[in-house]
Amino acid sequence: MSSLLVLALLGVTFMLPGRQALLCNWGTYKAVHNVSELPLQWTVKLQKECDRGWGCHDSVMLIENGPSALLVLSPGSLQCAHCLSTGRCPEDATVKVCPKGTTHCYKGELLVTGENILTRLQVQGCMSQPGCNLLNGTQDIGPVMVKESCDSRRRQALFCQFGRYKEVHNISELHLQWTVKSQKECDRGWGCHDSLMLIRNGEKGPGMQSPTFSPYWDIGPVMVKESCDSRRTLICHKGISFHMTGNLTYTPVDWTSDFTKTCDAGQLCQETMLLIDVGLKSLLLWTKGCSQGEAPDSQTTSMHAGPIGVLVASYTHFCSSDLCNGASSSSILLKSLPRPAAPAPGDLHCSSCVQLTSGSCSDYSPTIVCPKGTTHCYNGNIHIQGGGLTTPVAVAGCVAQPSTSLLNHSKNIGIFSVHEDGLFPVPPTGAAPATFLTQVMGLGLALALWCGGLCLFG
């Protein structure tokens, strides 16, 4: 850390030892010359007395372009703007000559946070090294955390007071005082806000004394929705999450939605997970929100395919209380999956693929050795819609039954409506029966006509 800036930050000043001020040559030279004229000699005729403790320096810049060269000479002392402010440093901050040993000017911002501490420091001064490293990588000083930024175009994220208060009071108890004890770091570019809504009804609130003109209001970032339906209006977690990686049948995924939604009267809260595993890769689709038409307070885990070969499983939850759809880990599904002993490798080889795509799995998908007990290869598409999600999923892998449906022809999984386009399963290695070849040729002709010749067969 620069000793000068450390002293400034700590609020400590002292006089340097009684050392005489240096006398430095002072001046600049700039001219374009032919390369044949180099080297040049130049004598400075001016001198300047520096402040005590400050050193002399020379700067030379040579830019060569073919037969010509630009030469810039600047003997003298490095000068940098100096500023330490909890606000913004002025554009015309005081410029001072830097001491001996410093080579670069520093301009940055320090965010200092801790218990009852939240301070932004704008810092400008002299440094002995380039870059944005005023604190030599230090981020924690006791209970105080320090963040550094030198990109003037990207403002550091704001810390805002964070909290909510909701209560019914007698009018006689107003005015109220409330102190927020939590803070939250916002995304870059976001600001802080305060929102206050007071609804009075006689001597107590909430309620309304005046007629309303719109079923929706916006009060700052708060949306208010009105309903005179006698059925209860729920507040539910809302969001969509998907994860595609290996081994999601054993490794749980953690997810908490930051958003909520006020449902229409009579609707329920829901959350639906759909897990597809093909061995090398897994896909987890997860949605939360509002739903209607389901029995309240139902919680179901289903196994649609597997567990040997391609595995498809789901978890659905419909409930009738505020924010009841709050599962934060896929372990709620994984703990219900059967765990058979690892089967021995079989003789069948199949492509292995799961991906979000409008086509089937590629011919270049990796090939795996299927586990013993599987007899056919599957390659098809599952079209999923609902809960704010609409996507096709291409699936290929080993299956135990010669079926074109991984989902046993299910049409609904929780909030999802599902439609499956399963290609005919590939039989074990060897010659295919004539009836199978006839089916494949007929399906290929039908799909070619339907897709305009663009369908791919895996």
C-alpha positions in Angstrom: 0.0 0.0 0.0 1.3 3.5 -0.8 2.6 5.0 2.4 1.3 8.4 1.5 -2.3 7.2 0.9 -2.2 5.0 4.0 -1.3 8.0 6.1 -4.1 10.0 4.5 -6.6 7.3 5.1 -5.6 7.0 8.7 -5.7 10.7 9.2 -2.1 10.9 10.3 0.3 13.6 9.1 3.9 14.4 10.0 6.8 16.5 8.7 9.6 14.7 6.9 13.1 15.0 8.4 14.8 18.3 7.9 16.1 17.6 4.4 16.8 20.4 2.0 14.5 20.8 -1.0 15.9 19.6 -4.4 16.5 21.9 -7.4 15.4 20.1 -10.6 15.7 20.9 -14.2 12.3 22.0 -15.6 11.0 22.1 -19.1 9.4 20.2 -22.0 10.5 19.5 -25.6 8.3 18.2 -28.4 9.3 18.0 -32.1 9.2 15.7 -35.2 12.6 14.8 -36.6 14.0 12.6 -39.4 15.3 9.3 -38.0 18.7 10.2 -39.5 18.9 13.2 -37.1 18.9 10.9 -34.0 20.3 10.9 -31.4 19.5 14.5 -30.2 21.0 16.6 -27.5 18.9 19.1 -25.5 19.9 21.3 -22.6 17.2 22.6 -20.2 17.7 26.2 -19.1 15.1 26.4 -16.4 15.2 25.0 -12.9 12.5 24.6 -10.2 12.8 24.1 -6.4 10.8 21.2 -5.4 9.0 20.7 -2.0 11.0 19.0 0.7 11.2 15.2 0.3 10.2 15.3 -3.4 12.5 14.0 -6.1 13.4 14.8 -9.8 12.5 12.7 -12.8 12.9 12.6 -16.6 10.4 11.4 -19.1 11.2 10.5 -22.7 8.7 9.3 -25.4 9.8 8.4 -28.9 7.3 7.4 -31.6 8.8 6.3 -34.9 6.9 6.1 -38.2 9.0 5.3 -41.3 11.6 8.0 -41.8 10.1 10.3 -39.1 10.0 10.2 -35.3 8.2 12.2 -32.7 10.3 13.0 -29.6 8.8 14.2 -26.3 11.1 15.1 -23.4 9.8 16.2 -20.0 12.3 16.7 -17.3 10.7 17.6 -14.0 8.6 15.9 -11.4 5.5 13.6 -11.7 2.3 15.5 -10.9 -1.0 13.9 -9.8 -4.3 15.1 -8.7 -4.8 14.7 -4.9 -8.1 14.1 -3.3 -9.6 12.1 -0.3 -13.4 12.6 -0.1 -16.5 10.8 1.0 -18.3 12.5 -1.8 -17.0 13.0 -5.4 -13.6 14.4 -6.1 -13.8 17.6 -8.2 -12.7 17.5 -11.8 -10.2 20.3 -11.0 -8.7 18.6 -7.9 -5.5 20.0 -6.6 -2.4 18.8 -8.6 0.7 18.2 -6.7 4.3 17.1 -7.5 4.8 13.5 -6.5 7.7 12.4 -4.2 10.7 10.4 -5.4 10.0 6.8 -6.0 6.4 7.3 -7.2 5.8 6.6 -10.9 2.0 6.5 -11.4 -1.2 8.5 -10.5 -3.9 6.6 -8.7 -7.7 7.3 -9.0 -10.1 4.9 -7.4 -12.9 4.4 -4.9 -12.9 2.4 -1.6 -16.1 1.0 -0.2 -15.7 0.5 3.5 -18.4 -1.5 5.3 -18.8 -3.0 8.7 -21.0 -2.9 11.8 -22.6 0.6 11.7 -20.1 1.6 9.0 -20.9 2.4 5.4 -18.5 4.8 3.8 -17.3 5.5 0.2 -13.9 7.1 -0.2 -12.8 8.8 -3.4 -9.0 8.6 -3.5 -6.5 10.3 -5.9 -2.8 10.5 -5.4 0.7 9.2 -6.3 1.6 5.5 -6.4 4.8 3.6 -6.8 3.1 1.0 -9.0 0.5 0.9 -11.7 -2.9 -0.7 -11.4 -5.8 -0.8 -9.0 -4.1 -2.2 -6.0 -4.0 0.4 -3.3 -4.5 -2.1 -0.5 -2.2 -4.8 -1.9 -5.1 -7.2 -2.1 -6.4 -6.6 1.4 -10.2 -6.9 1.7 -10.7 -7.4 5.5 -9.3 -5.2 8.2 -10.6 -6.6 11.4 -14.4 -6.5 11.2 -14.2 -3.9 8.4 -14.5 -5.0 4.8 -13.0 -2.9 2.0 -13.8 -3.1 -1.7 -11.7 -1.2 -4.3 -12.8 0.0 -7.8 -10.8 2.1 -10.3 -13.2 1.9 -13.3 -14.9 5.3 -13.4 -17.4 4.0 -15.9 -18.7 1.3 -13.7 -20.0 2.6 -10.4 -19.8 0.3 -7.5 -22.9 -1.4 -6.3 -24.9 0.6 -3.7 -25.6 -0.7 -0.2 -29.2 0.1 0.8 -31.2 -0.1 4.0 -33.3 -3.3 3.7 -36.4 -4.3 5.5 -40.2 -4.5 5.6 -42.8 -3.5 8.1 -46.5 -4.3 8.0 -48.9 -3.9 10.9 -52.4 -2.7 11.9 -52.5 0.2 14.3 -55.0 2.5 15.9 -55.0 6.0 14.4 -54.1 7.3 17.9 -50.8 5.5 17.7 -49.6 7.5 14.7 -46.9 8.8 14.0 -44.6 5.7 14.1 -40.9 5.4 14.2 -39.1 2.4 12.7 -35.3 1.7 12.3 -34.1 -0.7 9.7 -31.2 -2.9 11.0 -30.4 -4.8 7.8 -28.5 -3.7 4.7 -28.4 -5.2 1.2 -25.9 -4.8 -1.7 -27.8 -3.9 -4.8 -27.0 -4.8 -8.4 -24.8 -2.3 -10.3 -26.9 0.6 -11.6 -29.7 0.1 -9.1 -30.6 2.8 -6.6 -32.1 2.8 -3.1 -35.7 3.6 -2.4 -38.3 4.1 0.3 -42.0 3.2 -0.1 -44.8 4.0 2.4 -48.4 3.1 2.0 -51.1 4.0 4.6 -54.6 2.7 4.3 -57.1 4.1 6.7 -60.5 2.6 7.6 -62.3 4.3 10.5 -60.1 4.0 13.6 -58.0 1.2 12.2 -56.5 0.1 8.9 -56.3 -1.6 6.5 -59.4 -0.8 4.5 -60.7 1.9 2.1 -63.0 4.9 2.6 -62.8 6.2 -1.0 -64.0 4.4 -4.2 -61.4 2.8 -6.4 -60.9 3.3 -10.2 -58.4 0.6 -11.1 -57.8 -2.9 -9.8 -54.0 -2.4 -10.0 -51.9 0.4 -8.4 -48.2 1.0 -8.5 -46.7 2.7 -5.4 -43.0 3.0 -6.2 -41.7 -0.6 -6.7 -44.8 -1.9 -4.8 -47.7 -3.2 -6.8 -51.1 -3.2 -5.1 -53.8 -5.5 -6.5 -57.5 -5.2 -5.4 -60.1 -7.9 -5.4 -63.6 -8.0 -4.0 -63.9 -11.8 -4.5 -64.6 -13.5 -1.2 -62.1 -16.2 -2.0 -58.7 -15.7 -0.5 -55.9 -14.1 -2.6 -52.5 -15.8 -2.0 -49.0 -14.5 -2.4 -46.7 -17.1 -3.9 -43.0 -17.4 -4.7 -42.5 -16.9 -8.5 -39.6 -17.9 -10.7 -38.0 -20.3 -13.2 -34.7 -22.1 -12.8 -33.0 -24.8 -15.0 -29.8 -26.6 -14.5 -27.9 -28.9 -16.9 -24.9 -30.7 -15.6 -23.8 -34.2 -14.6 -25.1 -36.3 -11.7 -28.1 -34.2 -10.6 -29.8 -37.5 -9.4 -27.3 -37.5 -6.5 -26.2 -33.8 -6.2 -29.0 -31.5 -5.0 -29.5 -28.1 -6.5 -30.2 -25.1 -4.2 -32.4 -22.3 -5.5 -34.4 -19.5 -3.8 -36.6 -17.2 -5.9 -36.2 -13.5 -5.2 -39.7 -12.7 -6.6 -43.3 -13.1 -5.4 -46.6 -12.8 -7.1 -50.1 -12.0 -5.9 -52.4 -14.6 -7.4 -55.9 -14.2 -8.6 -58.7 -15.1 -6.2 -59.1 -18.8 -5.9 -55.7 -19.7 -7.3 -53.1 -21.8 -5.4 -49.3 -21.7 -5.0 -47.4 -24.3 -6.9 -43.9 -25.6 -7.5 -42.9 -28.2 -10.0 -39.6 -30.0 -10.6 -38.9 -32.2 -13.6 -35.6 -34.2 -13.6 -34.3 -36.0 -16.7 -31.1 -38.0 -16.4 -29.4 -39.9 -19.3 -26.3 -41.0 -17.5 -23.7 -38.6 -18.7 -25.8 -35.5 -18.2 -28.9 -34.4 -16.2 -31.5 -31.6 -16.7 -33.5 -30.1 -13.9 -36.4 -27.8 -14.7 -38.0 -26.0 -11.7 -40.8 -23.5 -11.6 -42.8 -21.7 -8.9 -45.9 -19.5 -9.2 -49.7 -19.5 -9.2 -52.0 -22.3 -10.4 -55.6 -23.2 -10.5 -57.7 -26.3 -11.0 -55.7 -28.5 -8.6 -56.7 -29.9 -5.3 -55.1 -27.8 -2.5 -52.3 -29.0 -0.3 -51.2 -31.9 -2.6 -47.5 -33.0 -2.7 -46.5 -35.8 -5.1 -43.2 -37.4 -6.3 -43.5 -39.5 -9.4 -41.1 -41.8 -11.3 -42.0 -41.7 -15.0 -39.0 -43.6 -16.4 -36.1 -45.6 -15.0 -34.3 -46.0 -12.6 -32.2 -48.2 -15.0 -31.3 -46.3 -18.1 -33.0 -42.9 -18.8 -34.5 -41.6 -15.6 -37.4 -39.1 -15.6 -38.9 -38.1 -12.2 -40.9 -35.2 -11.0 -42.0 -33.4 -7.8 -45.2 -31.3 -7.7 -46.6 -29.3 -4.8 -49.9 -27.3 -4.7 -50.7 -25.4 -1.5 -53.1 -22.8 -0.1 -51.2 -20.5 2.2 -49.0 -17.5 1.5 -45.4 -18.4 0.3 -46.0 -22.1 0.9 -44.2 -23.0 -2.3 -40.8 -22.4 -0.7 -38.8 -25.5 -1.4 -35.1 -24.4 -1.6 -33.4 -27.6 -2.6 -34.0 -30.4 -5.1 -33.2 -32.8 -2.4 -36.9 -32.9 -1.7 -37.2 -34.9 -5.0 -33.9 -36.8 -4.8 -34.6 -38.4 -1.4 -37.7 -40.1 -2.9 -35.8 -41.7 -5.8 -35.1 -45.4 -5.7 -31.4 -46.3 -5.3 -30.8 -49.7 -6.8 -27.4 -51.3 -6.8 -25.3 -50.2 -9.8 -26.1 -52.6 -12.6 -23.3 -54.4 -14.6 -22.6 -53.1 -18.1 -24.6 -54.7 -20.8 -24.0 -55.3 -24.5 -26.2 -52.5 -25.9 -24.6 -49.2 -27.0 -26.8 -46.0 -27.4 -26.4 -42.3 -27.9 -26.7 -40.3 -24.7 -28.1 -36.8 -24.9 -30.4 -34.3 -23.1 -30.6 -30.7 -24.3 -32.9 -27.8 -24.8 -33.4 -27.8 -28.5 -36.1 -27.7 -31.2 -34.5 -30.7 -33.0 -33.6 -34.3 -32.0 -30.2 -35.1 -30.5 -27.3 -34.9 -32.9 -25.7 -37.9 -34.6 -22.5 -36.7 -32.9 -23.9 -37.3 -29.4 -21.6 -39.4 -27.3 -22.3 -43.2 -27.3 -22.4 -45.0 -23.9 -22.4 -48.7 -22.9 -25.9 -49.3 -21.5 -26.5 -51.0 -18.2 -27.6 -54.5 -18.0 -31.4 -54.7 -18.1 -31.9 -52.1 -20.9 -32.8 -53.5 -24.3 -33.5 -50.5 -26.6 -32.2 -47.0 -27.5 -34.6 -44.1 -27.2 -34.4 -40.8 -29.2 -37.2 -38.3 -29.0 -38.5 -34.9 -27.9 -40.6 -33.7 -25.0 -42.4 -30.4 -25.4 -43.0 -28.7 -22.1 -45.3 -25.7 -21.5 -46.5 -24.1 -18.3 -45.4 -22.1 -15.3 -43.9 -19.4 -17.5 -41.8 -22.0 -19.4 -42.1 -23.2 -23.0 -39.4 -25.4 -24.3 -38.7 -28.6 -26.3 -36.2 -31.1 -24.7 -34.4 -33.6 -26.8 -33.6 -36.9 -25.1 -31.6 -39.9 -26.1 -30.4 -42.9 -24.1 -30.9 -46.5 -22.9 -34.4 -47.8 -22.0 -35.7 -51.1 -20.6 -38.9 -51.2 -22.7 -39.4 -50.8 -26.5 -41.7 -47.8 -26.0 -41.9 -44.5 -27.8 -43.0 -42.7 -24.6 -40.7 -42.0 -21.7 -43.6 -40.5 -19.8 -46.1 -43.4 -20.2 -48.2 -41.0 -22.3 -48.7 -38.6 -19.5 -50.1 -35.2 -20.6 -49.6 -33.2 -17.4 -46.8 -33.1 -14.8 -47.7 -30.6 -12.1 -48.0 -27.2 -13.8 -46.4 -28.5 -17.0 -48.4 -29.7 -20.0 -46.2 -32.2 -21.8 -46.3 -33.6 -25.3 -43.9 -36.3 -26.4 -42.6 -37.0 -29.9 -40.8 -40.3 -29.4 -39.1 -41.9 -32.4 -39.4 -45.6 -32.6 -36.9 -47.2 -30.3 -33.8 -48.8 -31.9 -33.7 -52.6 -31.3 -30.6 -54.4 -30.1 -27.7 -54.9 -32.4 -28.5 -57.2 -35.4 -30.9 -57.2 -38.3 -34.1 -55.4 -37.6 -37.4 -57.2 -38.2 -39.2 -56.4 -41.4 -42.2 -54.9 -39.6 -39.9 -52.6 -37.7 -38.2 -51.4 -40.9 -41.6 -50.8 -42.5 -42.7 -48.7 -39.4 -39.5 -46.6 -39.6 -39.8 -46.0 -43.3 -43.5 -45.0 -42.9 -42.6 -42.7 -40.0 -39.7 -41.2 -41.9 -41.9 -40.3 -44.9 -44.6 -38.8 -42.6 -42.1 -36.7 -40.7 -40.4 -35.6 -44.0 -43.7 -34.3 -45.3 -44.5 -32.6 -41.9 -41.0 -31.1 -41.4 -40.3 -30.2 -45.0 -37.3 -32.5 -45.1 -35.6 -30.8 -42.1 -36.1 -33.4 -39.4 -33.1 -35.3 -38.1 -33.2 -39.0 -37.1 -30.9 -40.0 -34.2 
